Amino acid sequence: MSFTDVLFGRPLASSDERAEHIGIAAGIPIFGLDALTSAAYGPEAAMTLLIPMGIAGLDHIVPVISAILILLVIVFFSYRQTIEAYPGGGGSYTVATENLGAGAGLLAAAALMIDYILTAAVGISAGVTALTSAVPELHNHRLSICLVILVVLTIVNLRGVKDTGAAFIIPTFLFVGSLLAVIVVGTVHFYLSGGHPVPVVIPPPPAATTVKYLTLWLLMKTFASGCAAMTGVEAVSNGVMAFEEPRAKKAQRTLSIIVVTLIVLLFGITWLSKAYGITAMEPEAHNYQNVLSILTTAIFGRGWFYYLTMGSVLLALSLSANTAFADFPRLARAISMHDYLPHVFILRGRRLLYSHGIYALTGFTAIILILFGGVTDKLIPLYAIGAFLAFTLSQAGMVVHWLRMEKHPGRLWHMFVNAFGAVATGITLVVVLIAKFMAGAWVTALLVPFLIVIMMVVKRHYTRVKREMKDMTPLNLTNLQEPIVVIPMARWDRIAEKALRFGMVMSQDLKVVHVHSDDEPMGLEEEWGDKIIAPIQKEGLRIPELVTIPSNYRFIINPLMDYILELEHNNPGRKVAVLLPELVVRHWWENALHNQRVQLLKLLLLLKGNQRIVVVNIPWYL
Amino acid sequence: MSFTDVLFGRPLASSDERAEHIGIAAGIPIFGLDALTSAAYGPEAAMTLLIPMGIAGLDHIVPVISAILILLVIVFFSYRQTIEAYPGGGGSYTVATENLGAGAGLLAAAALMIDYILTAAVGISAGVTALTSAVPELHNHRLSICLVILVVLTIVNLRGVKDTGAAFIIPTFLFVGSLLAVIVVGTVHFYLSGGHPVPVVIPPPPAATTVKYLTLWLLMKTFASGCAAMTGVEAVSNGVMAFEEPRAKKAQRTLSIIVVTLIVLLFGITWLSKAYGITAMEPEAHNYQNVLSILTTAIFGRGWFYYLTMGSVLLALSLSANTAFADFPRLARAISMHDYLPHVFILRGRRLLYSHGIYALTGFTAIILILFGGVTDKLIPLYAIGAFLAFTLSQAGMVVHWLRMEKHPGRLWHMFVNAFGAVATGITLVVVLIAKFMAGAWVTALLVPFLIVIMMVVKRHYTRVKREMKDMTPLNLTNLQEPIVVIPMARWDRIAEKALRFGMVMSQDLKVVHVHSDDEPMGLEEEWGDKIIAPIQKEGLRIPELVTIPSNYRFIINPLMDYILELEHNNPGRKVAVLLPELVVRHWWENALHNQRVQLLKLLLLLKGNQRIVVVNIPWYL
């Protein structure tokens, strides 16, 4: 078993595909981690904006989160329908393309690609930030730690979807389980104490009230920030193909479990925070704790359970990046099936995965992590935009879909759900865009059109190539003529002999070209007669032409190129085959000992040549 | 006129060579600057070691420098004879190789290469050090300034030897002229004042005496340090070929002028220092000035002449690196003519220079400057070793040379001069090695054998290639058989048609190979009958064989390689030509849109293939 096999698993045959499909238990960690971990930062994101209102802010947080949960339910129903309607997967991109046209599809594609790359980068760096807060000695190594986690995620994902699910099940259930325990125990305390629970540890006091009234602008910003809690919900719809049969049903059930769990976590955390009088703290405060930490301490104190909960949150956050690894390659494949991205994304690697998508995601994530030195917290506003753009397009697409399915029972009800969802998420998108524009959403607003232009250029290239290459006509056998064979020859040696022998088999029309520099004592003429002409004459074969080109300036390549191009020009309709002897050395460093003119000539012949010039490499093994 | 022509000059024809040869006036700056500038630091290097003796040290400095001058005269006569005996140039390397054998030649070669690279690096950084002492704001940019000077030197040298001479004549004569003025005026003052000249500005007082007696060890170290004054003397002997006819005579005269000037400068500076009671200062002293600066101030005061002199010293020092540019390429050429270095060093570039030697020197010098951050003062001890090793070998070689020239008049006298020189420089070499071993000479002692091993490996490679390639036998025309042509084909399109047409011209024996992956809906079979077989049958030509290889694991390259290698194995004595269609895109980035399997296959065929497998590139221009 090779090292590659140990690291990435043995290669899988195409017929193994069925066995690689996953069930619901593996589907939740693979496609749900990104959505579920939103519970860890979503409520806090909204509560942070209410800090200036002090304790009064708590009155507004439950309504805001409830509004977000209603939106979440709408989006959930919409995606459930999408999964049923498009069991081939592809999510927003497919739905938008098929129903709203290529333009809307590209918009969704660009939004989702940005979303996934940011999910990977932000997830990893969020985990590492939590880790370095706990162990400050690691602070200077955060970028390295981020990159190590990225490499580990890449390797795990290159092993295939089944192994990935197995690896992530425990961290996911630990995360969900410990948060549920906090919520359940907190709720029990609340009711046992008659609505006035006594915290084990008193939470830090709320900040002084500096803003008295909730303005519309503040409400919008709070709502927009809280919407971060909804990212990741579209993941399942992109990955339907990964599930075992009955595919759509299993995917739907996975999505249902994920969304119900997410609703419980989001509402539970928010409601308990209000019940215990917990407000968010300024992140710059010297004794800063996040809301989850304060809440867990209030309910359980600082015992082993506190550390278990915090540890599982940290682990789940950094693994949430994995959802991007599960979806990005599938998305890239769907896009390149329509010729909008390089075709490599369609190829499946040794483990039946779209490996190039994984490489691309790893590359882009690494670039972002390096650019921002592993501190990607500022990127969080960017990626709600991508998610909501995808939500809106997907649901608008579904409306058109139902319009077309005239016979489908309950079509109007489905259409109503999707239309309502499209309008709601569309409005949210505008709100988020306005509220977060200066904070960084403008970057996404620039990147999306940029990506769309790239995809259109790629499409144009492929369309042209297909048009030019397509040949459904039968083989054309007219005008089959021997090529003119050109053999550049510096001196008479064994590789020159090999080339000449090969040339004589290929064609009767041979030109041996010798570029003669004034520096050299003698040309080929000396040996030409005895060594070359004589044996050929004896066999009665046609004698090759010796072309000697003088070169005053010791240039070899240019006169040779000029000669070949002229020859081609003067013999319209004939092919010119250039035989290039090539020394193959035993060790790479030996290449430095031979001049690389042949490589340069090959390159120039490709660049300056045309359809009628063919290069034949005659290798000589040293 | 292109940009290249403006920067490097128009290309020169081989027949222009005569016009590129130089006379004595250009020879002095090109080959003499390194030797002449030794006057600026040689006496000081010796005097620095006598600082602990205080004013008493002055009694010893003139005898030490006199001993060095005697050695210099011996070496001078020796090199004069070498020039006459070897008008083809090559200096120590050629002399040692021809008379003492290849081993001694390699030793000289390694020593000289190290010497030249260090000369370039130390020269440039010495100049920059002087500049940054004068303008401390530039201190943080010293490495950048070093590299800029290196690039300028490279460009000037790439223009050719004649232009280089012209550029350097004025700085050289300014340097020599101002130092001569100092010496002449100082001497006149000395005699006019009856042996007790009155300095215009009183020199700093000598250090307190801490060492009373001159020990043998201190004398040895002083002598070894002063020997730095002799470096660069071998330069002319390496460059004899650059001179116009009568070549040897002009080179000898150039060498004579250089050495006589150097002797005057060295003795003058040393003797006047004693006369004016000037001792060296600790380089770490806060008001440090070098001996030249103190001497010039004592004789002329701090007027414009002082600044002219100091400026010309600075300029000459940084240009002294140029001697390495003049000699290194010629040395590399001589070594690679014996197959000990890559043959590129033999090629002459567009300006009739051994351009690759210039590139190599620039590269190595840049590496050293970057490694040491432009502070290369510590490298000075290293390069006296190289110079003296070359002196000794060259003169020992000349002894053998005279032994063989039995008829030469005055042979015994010549032999005596060279033998005396060899012994003297040999002893000096040992003294320098011992005195400077810990200070850095050990680096040279390690580098020399390392370089020798590299040169021997290169030689072994070339010898093997020559043995294997040499073919003085006539063209062998037996067993001229058509190759088996293999055409990998993924689908039937226009480039496949082009390849097939070319293959049919090449051979009757065609194999169209289709690797069929389970992922793909259909193979080639569908179109094979109608589109390919039918027209061929109609023309009555031989039908190619369709080979379909199933691939469960979606690998394309491996099954194809296996098939080709097996085919070759089963058909001993036949050539196998693999026709590889290659898309040539219009813009480089378009390559990312096509998979690069063909490139990989070409590479694998070269690496795993053998003498009987030939690759034919069929280009298709998009």
Interface residues (C-beta under 8 A of the other chain):
Chain A: P11 L12 A13 S14 S15 P342 H343 V344 L347 R348 G349 R350 V458 H461 Y462 R464 V465 E468 M469 K470 D471 M472 T473 P474 L475 N476 L477 L480 Q481 E482 P483 W492 D493 R494 I495 A496 E497 K498 L500 R501 F502 M504 V505 M506 S517 D518 D519 D530 K531 I532 A534 P535 I536 E539 L541 N552 Y553 R554 F555 K575 A577 E582 L583 V584 E590 A592 L593 H594 N595 K602 L606 L607 G609 N610 Q611 I613 V614 V615 V616 N617 I618 P619 W620 Y621 L622
Chain B: P11 L12 A13 S14 S15 P342 H343 V344 L347 R348 G349 R350 V458 H461 Y462 R464 V465 E468 M469 K470 D471 M472 T473 P474 L475 N476 L477 L480 Q481 E482 P483 W492 D493 R494 I495 A496 E497 K498 L500 R501 F502 M504 V505 M506 S517 D518 D519 D530 K531 I532 A534 P535 I536 E539 L541 N552 Y553 R554 F555 K575 A577 E582 L583 V584 E590 A592 L593 H594 N595 K602 L606 L607 G609 N610 Q611 I613 V614 V615 V616 N617 I618 P619 W620 Y621 L622
